[in-house]
Amino acid sequence: DSTRIGRAGTVRRQAVDVSPLRRVNQAIWLLCTGAREAAFRNIKTIAECVADELINAAKGSSNSYAIKKKDELER
């Protein structure tokens, strides 16, 4: 994770250590959000969307919402 450090109008991101529980919570939250967004206004059931999200995340595929957001946060 990172935090914003700013002084006199300049802002930079500083890497910080995160607790293991926060990493687990964030991973579960990203998986659930991705499955929920995939199921919204879609013919697929939520169970199918959860399965697809888990499979794509396990493969490290960029089709996974969780992987895309994790990469975006780490950038």
PDB file of N, CA, C and O in Angstrom, chain B, residues numbered from 101:
ATOM      1  N   ASP B 101       0.842  -1.174   0.000  1.00  0.00           N
ATOM      2  CA  ASP B 101       0.000   0.000   0.000  1.00  0.00           C
ATOM      3  C   ASP B 101       0.884   1.233   0.000  1.00  0.00           C
ATOM      4  O   ASP B 101       2.090   1.146   0.229  1.00  0.00           O
ATOM      5  N   SER B 102       0.288   2.354  -0.252  1.00  0.00           N
ATOM      6  CA  SER B 102       1.046   3.593  -0.244  1.00  0.00           C
ATOM      7  C   SER B 102       0.201   4.693   0.369  1.00  0.00           C
ATOM      8  O   SER B 102      -1.026   4.604   0.414  1.00  0.00           O
ATOM      9  N   THR B 103       0.867   5.718   0.835  1.00  0.00           N
ATOM     10  CA  THR B 103       0.184   6.866   1.412  1.00  0.00           C
ATOM     11  C   THR B 103       0.686   8.125   0.733  1.00  0.00           C
ATOM     12  O   THR B 103       1.785   8.155   0.179  1.00  0.00           O
ATOM     13  N   ARG B 104      -0.129   9.156   0.783  1.00  0.00           N
ATOM     14  CA  ARG B 104       0.253  10.421   0.146  1.00  0.00           C
ATOM     15  C   ARG B 104       0.978  11.286   1.159  1.00  0.00           C
ATOM     16  O   ARG B 104       0.506  11.480   2.280  1.00  0.00           O
ATOM     17  N   ILE B 105       2.126  11.802   0.756  1.00  0.00           N
ATOM     18  CA  ILE B 105       2.889  12.709   1.599  1.00  0.00           C
ATOM     19  C   ILE B 105       3.037  14.003   0.825  1.00  0.00           C
ATOM     20  O   ILE B 105       3.538  14.006  -0.299  1.00  0.00           O
ATOM     21  N   GLY B 106       2.605  15.093   1.419  1.00  0.00           N
ATOM     22  CA  GLY B 106       2.659  16.360   0.704  1.00  0.00           C
ATOM     23  C   GLY B 106       3.256  17.459   1.552  1.00  0.00           C
ATOM     24  O   GLY B 106       3.103  17.491   2.773  1.00  0.00           O
ATOM     25  N   ARG B 107       3.943  18.364   0.868  1.00  0.00           N
ATOM     26  CA  ARG B 107       4.513  19.514   1.540  1.00  0.00           C
ATOM     27  C   ARG B 107       4.630  20.635   0.517  1.00  0.00           C
ATOM     28  O   ARG B 107       5.169  20.434  -0.571  1.00  0.00           O
ATOM     29  N   ALA B 108       4.137  21.787   0.857  1.00  0.00           N
ATOM     30  CA  ALA B 108       4.251  22.988   0.020  1.00  0.00           C
ATOM     31  C   ALA B 108       3.705  22.756  -1.388  1.00  0.00           C
ATOM     32  O   ALA B 108       4.300  23.201  -2.370  1.00  0.00           O
ATOM     33  N   GLY B 109       2.582  22.065  -1.483  1.00  0.00           N
ATOM     34  CA  GLY B 109       1.939  21.886  -2.781  1.00  0.00           C
ATOM     35  C   GLY B 109       2.411  20.698  -3.589  1.00  0.00           C
ATOM     36  O   GLY B 109       1.794  20.366  -4.601  1.00  0.00           O
ATOM     37  N   THR B 110       3.479  20.049  -3.179  1.00  0.00           N
ATOM     38  CA  THR B 110       3.940  18.863  -3.908  1.00  0.00           C
ATOM     39  C   THR B 110       3.488  17.618  -3.144  1.00  0.00           C
ATOM     40  O   THR B 110       3.585  17.549  -1.919  1.00  0.00           O
ATOM     41  N   VAL B 111       3.002  16.660  -3.886  1.00  0.00           N
ATOM     42  CA  VAL B 111       2.507  15.426  -3.271  1.00  0.00           C
ATOM     43  C   VAL B 111       3.228  14.251  -3.912  1.00  0.00           C
ATOM     44  O   VAL B 111       3.359  14.180  -5.134  1.00  0.00           O
ATOM     45  N   ARG B 112       3.690  13.336  -3.081  1.00  0.00           N
ATOM     46  CA  ARG B 112       4.300  12.115  -3.604  1.00  0.00           C
ATOM     47  C   ARG B 112       3.750  10.943  -2.821  1.00  0.00           C
ATOM     48  O   ARG B 112       3.236  11.106  -1.715  1.00  0.00           O
ATOM     49  N   ARG B 113       3.860   9.761  -3.401  1.00  0.00           N
ATOM     50  CA  ARG B 113       3.359   8.548  -2.765  1.00  0.00           C
ATOM     51  C   ARG B 113       4.526   7.818  -2.113  1.00  0.00           C
ATOM     52  O   ARG B 113       5.590   7.656  -2.711  1.00  0.00           O
ATOM     53  N   GLN B 114       4.312   7.386  -0.888  1.00  0.00           N
ATOM     54  CA  GLN B 114       5.339   6.667  -0.144  1.00  0.00           C
ATOM     55  C   GLN B 114       4.817   5.270   0.188  1.00  0.00           C
ATOM     56  O   GLN B 114       3.721   5.128   0.729  1.00  0.00           O
ATOM     57  N   ALA B 115       5.590   4.254  -0.130  1.00  0.00           N
ATOM     58  CA  ALA B 115       5.190   2.876   0.165  1.00  0.00           C
ATOM     59  C   ALA B 115       5.209   2.647   1.678  1.00  0.00           C
ATOM     60  O   ALA B 115       6.120   3.092   2.376  1.00  0.00           O
ATOM     61  N   VAL B 116       4.193   1.948   2.164  1.00  0.00           N
ATOM     62  CA  VAL B 116       4.108   1.630   3.589  1.00  0.00           C
ATOM     63  C   VAL B 116       3.775   0.147   3.747  1.00  0.00           C
ATOM     64  O   VAL B 116       3.189  -0.469   2.857  1.00  0.00           O
ATOM     65  N   ASP B 117       4.155  -0.411   4.883  1.00  0.00           N
ATOM     66  CA  ASP B 117       3.815  -1.802   5.184  1.00  0.00           C
ATOM     67  C   ASP B 117       2.352  -1.880   5.607  1.00  0.00           C
ATOM     68  O   ASP B 117       1.823  -0.959   6.229  1.00  0.00           O
ATOM     69  N   VAL B 118       1.710  -2.989   5.261  1.00  0.00           N
ATOM     70  CA  VAL B 118       0.298  -3.176   5.593  1.00  0.00           C
ATOM     71  C   VAL B 118       0.154  -4.476   6.376  1.00  0.00           C
ATOM     72  O   VAL B 118       0.912  -5.425   6.172  1.00  0.00           O
ATOM     73  N   SER B 119      -0.816  -4.505   7.262  1.00  0.00           N
ATOM     74  CA  SER B 119      -1.033  -5.720   8.047  1.00  0.00           C
ATOM     75  C   SER B 119      -1.569  -6.831   7.148  1.00  0.00           C
ATOM     76  O   SER B 119      -2.243  -6.554   6.155  1.00  0.00           O
ATOM     77  N   PRO B 120      -1.277  -8.075   7.487  1.00  0.00           N
ATOM     78  CA  PRO B 120      -1.782  -9.201   6.693  1.00  0.00           C
ATOM     79  C   PRO B 120      -3.310  -9.231   6.628  1.00  0.00           C
ATOM     80  O   PRO B 120      -3.878  -9.602   5.600  1.00  0.00           O
ATOM     81  N   LEU B 121      -3.975  -8.844   7.714  1.00  0.00           N
ATOM     82  CA  LEU B 121      -5.437  -8.842   7.726  1.00  0.00           C
ATOM     83  C   LEU B 121      -5.986  -7.841   6.717  1.00  0.00           C
ATOM     84  O   LEU B 121      -6.980  -8.123   6.047  1.00  0.00           O
ATOM     85  N   ARG B 122      -5.356  -6.680   6.600  1.00  0.00           N
ATOM     86  CA  ARG B 122      -5.816  -5.688   5.619  1.00  0.00           C
ATOM     87  C   ARG B 122      -5.643  -6.218   4.202  1.00  0.00           C
ATOM     88  O   ARG B 122      -6.507  -5.998   3.353  1.00  0.00           O
ATOM     89  N   ARG B 123      -4.536  -6.915   3.931  1.00  0.00           N
ATOM     90  CA  ARG B 123      -4.329  -7.480   2.591  1.00  0.00           C
ATOM     91  C   ARG B 123      -5.417  -8.492   2.253  1.00  0.00           C
ATOM     92  O   ARG B 123      -5.930  -8.505   1.133  1.00  0.00           O
ATOM     93  N   VAL B 124      -5.771  -9.340   3.216  1.00  0.00           N
ATOM     94  CA  VAL B 124      -6.830 -10.330   2.996  1.00  0.00           C
ATOM     95  C   VAL B 124      -8.169  -9.632   2.788  1.00  0.00           C
ATOM     96  O   VAL B 124      -8.915  -9.976   1.871  1.00  0.00           O
ATOM     97  N   ASN B 125      -8.475  -8.648   3.641  1.00  0.00           N
ATOM     98  CA  ASN B 125      -9.735  -7.920   3.513  1.00  0.00           C
ATOM     99  C   ASN B 125      -9.838  -7.216   2.171  1.00  0.00           C
ATOM    100  O   ASN B 125     -10.897  -7.222   1.544  1.00  0.00           O
ATOM    101  N   GLN B 126      -8.754  -6.614   1.729  1.00  0.00           N
ATOM    102  CA  GLN B 126      -8.765  -5.907   0.449  1.00  0.00           C
ATOM    103  C   GLN B 126      -8.950  -6.887  -0.712  1.00  0.00           C
ATOM    104  O   GLN B 126      -9.672  -6.585  -1.662  1.00  0.00           O
ATOM    105  N   ALA B 127      -8.313  -8.044  -0.647  1.00  0.00           N
ATOM    106  CA  ALA B 127      -8.462  -9.046  -1.706  1.00  0.00           C
ATOM    107  C   ALA B 127      -9.901  -9.548  -1.790  1.00  0.00           C
ATOM    108  O   ALA B 127     -10.454  -9.674  -2.882  1.00  0.00           O
ATOM    109  N   ILE B 128     -10.504  -9.834  -0.641  1.00  0.00           N
ATOM    110  CA  ILE B 128     -11.897 -10.300  -0.630  1.00  0.00           C
ATOM    111  C   ILE B 128     -12.826  -9.210  -1.140  1.00  0.00           C
ATOM    112  O   ILE B 128     -13.753  -9.490  -1.901  1.00  0.00           O
ATOM    113  N   TRP B 129     -12.588  -7.972  -0.728  1.00  0.00           N
ATOM    114  CA  TRP B 129     -13.429  -6.854  -1.168  1.00  0.00           C
ATOM    115  C   TRP B 129     -13.341  -6.677  -2.681  1.00  0.00           C
ATOM    116  O   TRP B 129     -14.360  -6.461  -3.337  1.00  0.00           O
ATOM    117  N   LEU B 130     -12.132  -6.767  -3.241  1.00  0.00           N
ATOM    118  CA  LEU B 130     -11.970  -6.613  -4.689  1.00  0.00           C
ATOM    119  C   LEU B 130     -12.653  -7.750  -5.446  1.00  0.00           C
ATOM    120  O   LEU B 130     -13.280  -7.511  -6.478  1.00  0.00           O
ATOM    121  N   LEU B 131     -12.540  -8.981  -4.948  1.00  0.00           N
ATOM    122  CA  LEU B 131     -13.207 -10.115  -5.593  1.00  0.00           C
ATOM    123  C   LEU B 131     -14.726  -9.949  -5.572  1.00  0.00           C
ATOM    124  O   LEU B 131     -15.395 -10.186  -6.577  1.00  0.00           O
ATOM    125  N   CYS B 132     -15.262  -9.544  -4.427  1.00  0.00           N
ATOM    126  CA  CYS B 132     -16.721  -9.365  -4.311  1.00  0.00           C
ATOM    127  C   CYS B 132     -17.214  -8.228  -5.193  1.00  0.00           C
ATOM    128  O   CYS B 132     -18.259  -8.349  -5.831  1.00  0.00           O
ATOM    129  N   THR B 133     -16.481  -7.139  -5.234  1.00  0.00           N
ATOM    130  CA  THR B 133     -16.880  -6.001  -6.063  1.00  0.00           C
ATOM    131  C   THR B 133     -16.858  -6.377  -7.536  1.00  0.00           C
ATOM    132  O   THR B 133     -17.763  -6.012  -8.286  1.00  0.00           O
ATOM    133  N   GLY B 134     -15.836  -7.098  -7.950  1.00  0.00           N
ATOM    134  CA  GLY B 134     -15.748  -7.528  -9.343  1.00  0.00           C
ATOM    135  C   GLY B 134     -16.884  -8.452  -9.730  1.00  0.00           C
ATOM    136  O   GLY B 134     -17.447  -8.323 -10.818  1.00  0.00           O
ATOM    137  N   ALA B 135     -17.228  -9.379  -8.855  1.00  0.00           N
ATOM    138  CA  ALA B 135     -18.330 -10.304  -9.139  1.00  0.00           C
ATOM    139  C   ALA B 135     -19.660  -9.562  -9.185  1.00  0.00           C
ATOM    140  O   ALA B 135     -20.505  -9.841 -10.036  1.00  0.00           O
ATOM    141  N   ARG B 136     -19.842  -8.623  -8.275  1.00  0.00           N
ATOM    142  CA  ARG B 136     -21.091  -7.860  -8.239  1.00  0.00           C
ATOM    143  C   ARG B 136     -21.252  -7.003  -9.491  1.00  0.00           C
ATOM    144  O   ARG B 136     -22.341  -6.930 -10.060  1.00  0.00           O
ATOM    145  N   GLU B 137     -20.170  -6.356  -9.919  1.00  0.00           N
ATOM    146  CA  GLU B 137     -20.242  -5.534 -11.132  1.00  0.00           C
ATOM    147  C   GLU B 137     -20.456  -6.389 -12.378  1.00  0.00           C
ATOM    148  O   GLU B 137     -21.137  -5.962 -13.310  1.00  0.00           O
ATOM    149  N   ALA B 138     -19.886  -7.583 -12.404  1.00  0.00           N
ATOM    150  CA  ALA B 138     -20.064  -8.468 -13.559  1.00  0.00           C
ATOM    151  C   ALA B 138     -21.499  -8.983 -13.638  1.00  0.00           C
ATOM    152  O   ALA B 138     -22.016  -9.207 -14.732  1.00  0.00           O
ATOM    153  N   ALA B 139     -22.144  -9.171 -12.488  1.00  0.00           N
ATOM    154  CA  ALA B 139     -23.500  -9.713 -12.469  1.00  0.00           C
ATOM    155  C   ALA B 139     -24.560  -8.645 -12.722  1.00  0.00           C
ATOM    156  O   ALA B 139     -25.701  -8.973 -13.047  1.00  0.00           O
ATOM    157  N   PHE B 140     -24.197  -7.379 -12.577  1.00  0.00           N
ATOM    158  CA  PHE B 140     -25.168  -6.296 -12.722  1.00  0.00           C
ATOM    159  C   PHE B 140     -25.652  -6.205 -14.165  1.00  0.00           C
ATOM    160  O   PHE B 140     -24.848  -6.069 -15.086  1.00  0.00           O
ATOM    161  N   ARG B 141     -26.962  -6.279 -14.357  1.00  0.00           N
ATOM    162  CA  ARG B 141     -27.599  -6.225 -15.680  1.00  0.00           C
ATOM    163  C   ARG B 141     -27.018  -7.264 -16.636  1.00  0.00           C
ATOM    164  O   ARG B 141     -26.743  -6.975 -17.800  1.00  0.00           O
ATOM    165  N   ASN B 142     -26.840  -8.462 -16.126  1.00  0.00           N
ATOM    166  CA  ASN B 142     -26.262  -9.537 -16.915  1.00  0.00           C
ATOM    167  C   ASN B 142     -27.128 -10.783 -16.746  1.00  0.00           C
ATOM    168  O   ASN B 142     -27.780 -10.963 -15.718  1.00  0.00           O
ATOM    169  N   ILE B 143     -27.127 -11.622 -17.748  1.00  0.00           N
ATOM    170  CA  ILE B 143     -27.913 -12.853 -17.690  1.00  0.00           C
ATOM    171  C   ILE B 143     -27.289 -13.852 -16.718  1.00  0.00           C
ATOM    172  O   ILE B 143     -28.002 -14.660 -16.122  1.00  0.00           O
ATOM    173  N   LYS B 144     -25.967 -13.805 -16.551  1.00  0.00           N
ATOM    174  CA  LYS B 144     -25.283 -14.744 -15.663  1.00  0.00           C
ATOM    175  C   LYS B 144     -25.744 -14.566 -14.216  1.00  0.00           C
ATOM    176  O   LYS B 144     -26.080 -13.463 -13.786  1.00  0.00           O
ATOM    177  N   THR B 145     -25.753 -15.662 -13.488  1.00  0.00           N
ATOM    178  CA  THR B 145     -26.089 -15.589 -12.067  1.00  0.00           C
ATOM    179  C   THR B 145     -24.874 -15.079 -11.296  1.00  0.00           C
ATOM    180  O   THR B 145     -23.753 -15.073 -11.804  1.00  0.00           O
ATOM    181  N   ILE B 146     -25.123 -14.653 -10.059  1.00  0.00           N
ATOM    182  CA  ILE B 146     -24.023 -14.163  -9.226  1.00  0.00           C
ATOM    183  C   ILE B 146     -23.026 -15.286  -8.948  1.00  0.00           C
ATOM    184  O   ILE B 146     -21.826 -15.034  -8.841  1.00  0.00           O
ATOM    185  N   ALA B 147     -23.509 -16.515  -8.831  1.00  0.00           N
ATOM    186  CA  ALA B 147     -22.612 -17.652  -8.579  1.00  0.00           C
ATOM    187  C   ALA B 147     -21.651 -17.853  -9.750  1.00  0.00           C
ATOM    188  O   ALA B 147     -20.466 -18.115  -9.544  1.00  0.00           O
ATOM    189  N   GLU B 148     -22.155 -17.732 -10.968  1.00  0.00           N
ATOM    190  CA  GLU B 148     -21.290 -17.869 -12.146  1.00  0.00           C
ATOM    191  C   GLU B 148     -20.275 -16.732 -12.209  1.00  0.00           C
ATOM    192  O   GLU B 148     -19.119 -16.942 -12.577  1.00  0.00           O
ATOM    193  N   CYS B 149     -20.713 -15.533 -11.849  1.00  0.00           N
ATOM    194  CA  CYS B 149     -19.798 -14.390 -11.873  1.00  0.00           C
ATOM    195  C   CYS B 149     -18.713 -14.519 -10.808  1.00  0.00           C
ATOM    196  O   CYS B 149     -17.559 -14.166 -11.048  1.00  0.00           O
ATOM    197  N   VAL B 150     -19.083 -15.027  -9.627  1.00  0.00           N
ATOM    198  CA  VAL B 150     -18.086 -15.259  -8.573  1.00  0.00           C
ATOM    199  C   VAL B 150     -17.078 -16.303  -9.033  1.00  0.00           C
ATOM    200  O   VAL B 150     -15.874 -16.141  -8.831  1.00  0.00           O
ATOM    201  N   ALA B 151     -17.566 -17.375  -9.649  1.00  0.00           N
ATOM    202  CA  ALA B 151     -16.673 -18.431 -10.136  1.00  0.00           C
ATOM    203  C   ALA B 151     -15.721 -17.885 -11.198  1.00  0.00           C
ATOM    204  O   ALA B 151     -14.524 -18.168 -11.158  1.00  0.00           O
ATOM    205  N   ASP B 152     -16.240 -17.107 -12.142  1.00  0.00           N
ATOM    206  CA  ASP B 152     -15.389 -16.523 -13.186  1.00  0.00           C
ATOM    207  C   ASP B 152     -14.339 -15.597 -12.588  1.00  0.00           C
ATOM    208  O   ASP B 152     -13.177 -15.624 -12.994  1.00  0.00           O
ATOM    209  N   GLU B 153     -14.749 -14.775 -11.621  1.00  0.00           N
ATOM    210  CA  GLU B 153     -13.824 -13.835 -10.984  1.00  0.00           C
ATOM    211  C   GLU B 153     -12.713 -14.589 -10.251  1.00  0.00           C
ATOM    212  O   GLU B 153     -11.543 -14.221 -10.347  1.00  0.00           O
ATOM    213  N   LEU B 154     -13.079 -15.641  -9.521  1.00  0.00           N
ATOM    214  CA  LEU B 154     -12.080 -16.429  -8.790  1.00  0.00           C
ATOM    215  C   LEU B 154     -11.106 -17.126  -9.739  1.00  0.00           C
ATOM    216  O   LEU B 154      -9.900 -17.148  -9.491  1.00  0.00           O
ATOM    217  N   ILE B 155     -11.626 -17.689 -10.817  1.00  0.00           N
ATOM    218  CA  ILE B 155     -10.768 -18.385 -11.781  1.00  0.00           C
ATOM    219  C   ILE B 155      -9.811 -17.403 -12.444  1.00  0.00           C
ATOM    220  O   ILE B 155      -8.618 -17.682 -12.561  1.00  0.00           O
ATOM    221  N   ASN B 156     -10.329 -16.254 -12.881  1.00  0.00           N
ATOM    222  CA  ASN B 156      -9.473 -15.254 -13.528  1.00  0.00           C
ATOM    223  C   ASN B 156      -8.433 -14.699 -12.561  1.00  0.00           C
ATOM    224  O   ASN B 156      -7.290 -14.461 -12.952  1.00  0.00           O
ATOM    225  N   ALA B 157      -8.816 -14.491 -11.306  1.00  0.00           N
ATOM    226  CA  ALA B 157      -7.867 -13.988 -10.315  1.00  0.00           C
ATOM    227  C   ALA B 157      -6.789 -15.029 -10.019  1.00  0.00           C
ATOM    228  O   ALA B 157      -5.620 -14.679  -9.852  1.00  0.00           O
ATOM    229  N   ALA B 158      -7.169 -16.293  -9.955  1.00  0.00           N
ATOM    230  CA  ALA B 158      -6.193 -17.355  -9.695  1.00  0.00           C
ATOM    231  C   ALA B 158      -5.189 -17.474 -10.837  1.00  0.00           C
ATOM    232  O   ALA B 158      -4.016 -17.773 -10.612  1.00  0.00           O
ATOM    233  N   LYS B 159      -5.656 -17.238 -12.064  1.00  0.00           N
ATOM    234  CA  LYS B 159      -4.763 -17.284 -13.222  1.00  0.00           C
ATOM    235  C   LYS B 159      -3.905 -16.030 -13.334  1.00  0.00           C
ATOM    236  O   LYS B 159      -2.903 -16.024 -14.048  1.00  0.00           O
ATOM    237  N   GLY B 160      -4.296 -14.962 -12.627  1.00  0.00           N
ATOM    238  CA  GLY B 160      -3.590 -13.690 -12.757  1.00  0.00           C
ATOM    239  C   GLY B 160      -3.989 -12.958 -14.023  1.00  0.00           C
ATOM    240  O   GLY B 160      -3.253 -12.102 -14.514  1.00  0.00           O
ATOM    241  N   SER B 161      -5.153 -13.296 -14.546  1.00  0.00           N
ATOM    242  CA  SER B 161      -5.635 -12.729 -15.807  1.00  0.00           C
ATOM    243  C   SER B 161      -6.058 -11.275 -15.621  1.00  0.00           C
ATOM    244  O   SER B 161      -6.575 -10.900 -14.569  1.00  0.00           O
ATOM    245  N   SER B 162      -5.835 -10.464 -16.645  1.00  0.00           N
ATOM    246  CA  SER B 162      -6.249  -9.065 -16.574  1.00  0.00           C
ATOM    247  C   SER B 162      -7.754  -8.922 -16.785  1.00  0.00           C
ATOM    248  O   SER B 162      -8.282  -7.813 -16.702  1.00  0.00           O
ATOM    249  N   ASN B 163      -8.458 -10.032 -17.057  1.00  0.00           N
ATOM    250  CA  ASN B 163      -9.919  -9.997 -17.135  1.00  0.00           C
ATOM    251  C   ASN B 163     -10.541  -9.906 -15.745  1.00  0.00           C
ATOM    252  O   ASN B 163     -11.724  -9.594 -15.610  1.00  0.00           O
ATOM    253  N   SER B 164      -9.755 -10.174 -14.727  1.00  0.00           N
ATOM    254  CA  SER B 164     -10.242 -10.129 -13.355  1.00  0.00           C
ATOM    255  C   SER B 164     -10.248  -8.691 -12.850  1.00  0.00           C
ATOM    256  O   SER B 164      -9.257  -7.974 -12.986  1.00  0.00           O
ATOM    257  N   TYR B 165     -11.372  -8.276 -12.267  1.00  0.00           N
ATOM    258  CA  TYR B 165     -11.496  -6.937 -11.688  1.00  0.00           C
ATOM    259  C   TYR B 165     -10.468  -6.760 -10.572  1.00  0.00           C
ATOM    260  O   TYR B 165      -9.828  -5.713 -10.478  1.00  0.00           O
ATOM    261  N   ALA B 166     -10.311  -7.777  -9.730  1.00  0.00           N
ATOM    262  CA  ALA B 166      -9.399  -7.693  -8.590  1.00  0.00           C
ATOM    263  C   ALA B 166      -7.955  -7.498  -9.044  1.00  0.00           C
ATOM    264  O   ALA B 166      -7.225  -6.705  -8.449  1.00  0.00           O
ATOM    265  N   ILE B 167      -7.540  -8.201 -10.073  1.00  0.00           N
ATOM    266  CA  ILE B 167      -6.164  -8.079 -10.568  1.00  0.00           C
ATOM    267  C   ILE B 167      -5.940  -6.699 -11.183  1.00  0.00           C
ATOM    268  O   ILE B 167      -4.901  -6.075 -10.964  1.00  0.00           O
ATOM    269  N   LYS B 168      -6.928  -6.227 -11.957  1.00  0.00           N
ATOM    270  CA  LYS B 168      -6.798  -4.896 -12.568  1.00  0.00           C
ATOM    271  C   LYS B 168      -6.657  -3.820 -11.501  1.00  0.00           C
ATOM    272  O   LYS B 168      -5.795  -2.948 -11.611  1.00  0.00           O
ATOM    273  N   LYS B 169      -7.494  -3.874 -10.471  1.00  0.00           N
ATOM    274  CA  LYS B 169      -7.457  -2.860  -9.416  1.00  0.00           C
ATOM    275  C   LYS B 169      -6.184  -2.970  -8.585  1.00  0.00           C
ATOM    276  O   LYS B 169      -5.621  -1.953  -8.181  1.00  0.00           O
ATOM    277  N   LYS B 170      -5.724  -4.197  -8.324  1.00  0.00           N
ATOM    278  CA  LYS B 170      -4.487  -4.377  -7.558  1.00  0.00           C
ATOM    279  C   LYS B 170      -3.312  -3.761  -8.307  1.00  0.00           C
ATOM    280  O   LYS B 170      -2.485  -3.064  -7.719  1.00  0.00           O
ATOM    281  N   ASP B 171      -3.246  -4.026  -9.614  1.00  0.00           N
ATOM    282  CA  ASP B 171      -2.175  -3.448 -10.421  1.00  0.00           C
ATOM    283  C   ASP B 171      -2.279  -1.929 -10.467  1.00  0.00           C
ATOM    284  O   ASP B 171      -1.268  -1.228 -10.443  1.00  0.00           O
ATOM    285  N   GLU B 172      -3.502  -1.428 -10.531  1.00  0.00           N
ATOM    286  CA  GLU B 172      -3.709   0.016 -10.563  1.00  0.00           C
ATOM    287  C   GLU B 172      -3.262   0.662  -9.251  1.00  0.00           C
ATOM    288  O   GLU B 172      -2.661   1.737  -9.261  1.00  0.00           O
ATOM    289  N   LEU B 173      -3.553   0.008  -8.123  1.00  0.00           N
ATOM    290  CA  LEU B 173      -3.154   0.540  -6.826  1.00  0.00           C
ATOM    291  C   LEU B 173      -1.645   0.488  -6.632  1.00  0.00           C
ATOM    292  O   LEU B 173      -1.069   1.385  -6.015  1.00  0.00           O
ATOM    293  N   GLU B 174      -0.998  -0.551  -7.152  1.00  0.00           N
ATOM    294  CA  GLU B 174       0.443  -0.705  -6.970  1.00  0.00           C
ATOM    295  C   GLU B 174       1.253   0.176  -7.904  1.00  0.00           C
ATOM    296  O   GLU B 174       2.448   0.376  -7.686  1.00  0.00           O
ATOM    297  N   ARG B 175       0.626   0.698  -8.930  1.00  0.00           N
ATOM    298  CA  ARG B 175       1.345   1.518  -9.897  1.00  0.00           C
ATOM    299  C   ARG B 175       1.761   2.824  -9.312  1.00  0.00           C
ATOM    300  O   ARG B 175       2.381   3.638  -9.997  1.00  0.00           O
TER     301      ARG B 175
END
